[in-house]
Amino acid sequence: MQNNIKEDLVLFNELVNELLADEFKNPVANVIPTSELNNKFDLTLKSTPAIAEDFKKELKNLVLNTPKSSSKLFFNQLFGGRHSKAILGDLLAVMLNNSMATYKIAGPQVAVEKEIIKEVSNIIGYPKAYGGTFPTGGSMSNFMSLVMARDKKDSEIRNKGMQEKFIAYTSKNSHYSIAKNAAFAGVGRDNIRYIKTDEKGRICADDFKNQVEQDIANGFTPFYINATAGTTVLCAFDNVAKLAPICKEHKIWLHLDGAFGGSVIFSKKYYHLVNGIENTDSFCFNAHKTLGAPLSTSILVVKDNRDLYNSFNNDATYLYQTDDENYNLGQTSFECGRRNNALKLWTLWKAIGTNGIADIVDHEFHLADTARNYVKDNKDYTLYSFEDSLSICFNYKDFDPEDLCTKLYENNKLMVGFGHSKGNAFVRLVTINGENSTEEIQNFFKILEEFALENSDLIKRI
Ligand SMILES: Cc1ncc(COP(=O)(O)O)c(C=O)c1O
C-alpha cells in the first residue's frame, strides 16, 4: 500500500462518517470480552503489507467496535461529547505536527498557546508575572505544581535531592495522582497528610491549620497543598478563600486542581465556587473534561512564571537555537517534543467566545440540577451528592450500584460508573457532555429503571 495522504484522508472521511452514523444508531458499543479479541479482530502485525481491502475492512471493524465515548449514553468518565470546533483544531494540529518546544518549530502556534494562558490568567486574576503551559493532562499538571512548590521551598533540591521531610496536604477526595506525584517528586507517599473533609466533601480549613502547626512543631516542613475544584467522585469544590490565608502565613504553595470542575472560571453564575482563586499559586483545568475538547487539553497556569522556568528549564544547544524562553516554551514545560494541545482550545474559544464557553458550563450545571431534582423528588432513589456539582451520586431502590453499572455496560444499555464515599457505594452520573439535553438526562434514568426492573432477579441487592 502507498504512502498517500490524499487517499488516506478520503478513507478517514469515509470511516468517520460511518462512525458518526453508527454512534447515533448504537450509542453503546457491543462489549467484547477480552477472551474474544483475537476472534473479533485481526490485529496481528506481519512482515508483509496488508491488502488494501483487508486493511480498510479491519480498520472499520476496529473503529465501529471501540467504546463510544462521545455518544449521548456515555457517562462513564469525566469527559464526553465532542465540540466540532475543537475537533477541527486538533485535526489541524495533527496535520501541522509541530512541537511546542521552540518558536523556530512552532511559530505562531506558540502565540496561540500564550494567548490562552494569558486569558485564563486574566480571568482568574493572576498578576502580570503569570505563566503557564499545556501539560499532558491533569495528573501531569498536578505533578508540575508539586515540583514547583518543592523547588520554591528549597531550590537546592534540583541538584542535591531532598534533604529534609517535606509535607504535602490534600484530602481523601483528591485525585489519585497526588499520591503518585508525591512518590515521583521524592516527597514520598507517606508524607502526604489527608485532611478531614466536611459534609460537602471540602477540606476543613481549621483541621488543615492545626495539622500544619503540629507538623511545624514536630520539625517537618509543610510546603504544598492540593485543593480541588471538582473532586473526582463528588465534584466538591474546596474553599480556597479559607485555605489561602493559612498558606500565606506558612509559605505553603496552594495548588487548585480544577481538572474536573475548573472550567467554572468561565461562568458568571458558578465562578463563586472558586472564589479566592487569585490567591492560589497555580491552577489547572481540563478542557477535555467539560468543554468537549478531545483528550487531552490541560491547562496549567502559575502565578509567577519564574517558578515554572526555575523548575523546568534546562540548557540544550541542539534545541534552543533562536529566540528566548518567552517563546521557546520547552523551557517552561516538562516534555521535549510536545504535542500542540492548545490549537483545539483556541479554535473552540475563538469560534464561540468566552460567553459561548460559559454557556456550555452553565448548561452542564443545569443538566446536573435536572438529574439531582429527579433523584431528590423520587422516593425510589437515595442521593449522596449535593448542589453546585456536576456529579449526581445515587442509588436506585436497593440495587447494588456496582453490579447495576456493570450489567448496564455488559448489556450495551448505558456507560456509567460507580463511586464510593464515606463508606457508601453509589452510581455516579456526570453531566459533562454539554451536547446532551435535559431529555437525554431523563432518558438516562428511564433506561436505568427499565433495565433494573426487567432484570431485577439478576442484579445483586445492597
Ligand atoms: C480532580 C482530578 N484531577 C486530576 C485528574 C487527572 O486528569 P488526567 O486524566 O487529565 O490526568 C482527574 C481525572 O479524572 C480529576 O478528576
PDBQT file of the ligand as one rigid body, heavy atoms in Angstrom, charges set to zero:
ROOT
HETATM    1  C1  LIG A 501      -9.812  16.166  40.120  1.00  0.00    +0.000 C 
HETATM    2  C2  LIG A 501      -8.988  15.499  39.070  1.00  0.00    +0.000 A 
HETATM    3  N1  LIG A 501      -7.690  15.821  38.956  1.00  0.00    +0.000 NA
HETATM    4  C3  LIG A 501      -6.899  15.268  38.040  1.00  0.00    +0.000 A 
HETATM    5  C4  LIG A 501      -7.398  14.337  37.169  1.00  0.00    +0.000 A 
HETATM    6  C5  LIG A 501      -6.471  13.694  36.188  1.00  0.00    +0.000 C 
HETATM    7  O1  LIG A 501      -6.608  14.264  34.947  1.00  0.00    +0.000 OA
HETATM    8  P1  LIG A 501      -5.991  13.494  33.681  1.00  0.00    +0.000 P 
HETATM    9  O2  LIG A 501      -6.888  12.322  33.462  1.00  0.00    +0.000 OA
HETATM   10  O3  LIG A 501      -6.070  14.520  32.596  1.00  0.00    +0.000 OA
HETATM   11  O4  LIG A 501      -4.606  13.102  34.032  1.00  0.00    +0.000 OA
HETATM   12  C6  LIG A 501      -8.737  13.959  37.243  1.00  0.00    +0.000 A 
HETATM   13  C7  LIG A 501      -9.285  12.959  36.329  1.00  0.00    +0.000 C 
HETATM   14  O5  LIG A 501     -10.362  12.485  36.434  1.00  0.00    +0.000 OA
HETATM   15  C8  LIG A 501      -9.562  14.556  38.222  1.00  0.00    +0.000 A 
HETATM   16  O6  LIG A 501     -10.829  14.223  38.372  1.00  0.00    +0.000 OA
ENDROOT
TORSDOF 0
